[in-house]
């Protein structure tokens, strides 16, 4: 008798400093299209896809990240409590954004220790690989950071490639499955989070028109 595949429902937080392309990465996953400009909007999306015969539902919190982490610590704690996994994005053209990801990893781990909860899988993403001529962060530095913090690492171009973006989220799903994560109930984000389906429709219409 054939085994029945169990579905998976998980919460993912995507974070990064301004202009690293984290929203572009998220929208690439959702729509397969690249949209280059975004406002500073905090949003949660739901996305379904199949991995190894299993339907996966991801609740993705696209979350702006201030460089001054102490100013938003309570909100960061809320994200950590909610998340089953993190995608932390930096630009290979912006060393400050890379340093910000390094600090974020340590802060997330510290919060998990403070909450006395299980570790959460983290994927580090170096974005804007298409801008190699402006690179200030070497690929080896991203790999070394991932190795030293027990994270996975990908270097991608959200502008050029959908499949590498899909690989990032598939990789995180695999890590979450390995840690046997238990999905958490969403927190009350009314007033914080806006549905972006209408915004996507307008932007895609504009880009195609």
Secondary structure, DSSP 4 states (H G I P E B T S, - for coil): -PPPPPPEEEEEEEEE-TTSSHHHHHHHHHHS-------S--EEEEEEEEETTEEEEEEEEEEE--S-GGGGHHHHHHHHHH-SEEEEEEETT-HHHHHHHHHHHHHHHHHHHHTT----EEEEEEE-GGGGGG--S-HHHHHHHHHHHT-EEEE--TTT-HHHHHHHHHHHHHHHHHTTPPP-PPP--BTTBB--HHHHHHHHHHHH-
